[in-house]
C-alpha cells in the first residue's frame, strides 16, 4: 500500500498568505519556495499536502520572525475559508450545532488530524488527535486552537472565552502570558493532549447568522465534497478509522465496515479498486501507531495490546517484518 497522503483545504493558504503579508513578509516568494501557487489554492478542490503545509508554516514563522505565527494567522479567517462547511456551520442554529458540524465534517478542512468531543459534568471538551505518521509543528498546533476559538467568536459575533486550553507541546518560553491573553483563559502546555474546554451552557447560545435553508443547502455541498475526497483516497479513510478504533480493541474488518456505514463487501471492493487490501491498511496503521507509542515510552506489552495483538511475541514478529528491527532495537535506535 502506498503511504497515506494527508492534506488541508487550499483556502487555508490564502489565510496564511495574508498573515505573512500582514507581518511584512514576501508571501509570493515563500509560496514559490515551497512549490505552491496561491492562485490555484482559491479553488476549493485544490488541497495542500501535509509536507508542504508543514514546511510553509515553518518558513512563515522563521521569515516573519514571529514565534506566535500560529496564533496570528487566525485573525484572517473568514466563514468561507472552509468552503461549504464554513457556511453551513455559521448558518447553524446554536453553537452546539456549529461544533457538531465542525467535528462531523472536519476532514474537509484537513486530514492531518482528527477531532472528537466529550461532554461530562457540565464541560464540553474538544480534542485534537494527530495522525501518528505526520510531522506537526508548533504553528500547526497553535493554528488549530486559534482558528477554532476565533471561528466561534465570529459565529457568535461576540467575545468567547473557553474554560481552559491544553496544548500537547512545550510552552514557548517567555510568551505564555500572550497565549492566556489571546484565548482569555488558562493555557496548559506540555499536556498529554491538545484540547479546548467550554461550558456546556455555551452550547445553547444562538448564532446571529442562523439560517436553516443555507444550512441544508451547504450541508449537502459539504457531503458531496467529502464523497469526492473519499473516492479519491478511500484507503486513507479506512486508515483514519482504524487509528480511532484500534486503541479501543477493534481491528476486525466487519466492525470497521460497520463503523463506516457500509457492508464488508463494499469495503473490500473499494480497497481493491484502490489497489490495496484491508490487511495492508491495517498493518500500516498498526506500524504508525506502534512507532508513535514507542516514542512515548510505552511498555512493549501495552503497545501490543493497544494495536490489537494478543501477545508480545506476535507483535514483535510483525514489528520486525515492518521495520527490519525488533521493538527493543527500534527503541534503542530512536533514543540515540
Beta strands, then each sheet from edge to edge (+ up, - down):
strand 1: 7-9
strand 2: 47-49
strand 3: 113-120
strand 4: 123-130
strand 5: 164-166
strand 6: 186-188
strand 7: 194-199
sheet 1: 1+ 2-
sheet 2: 3+ 4- 7+ 5- 6-
end
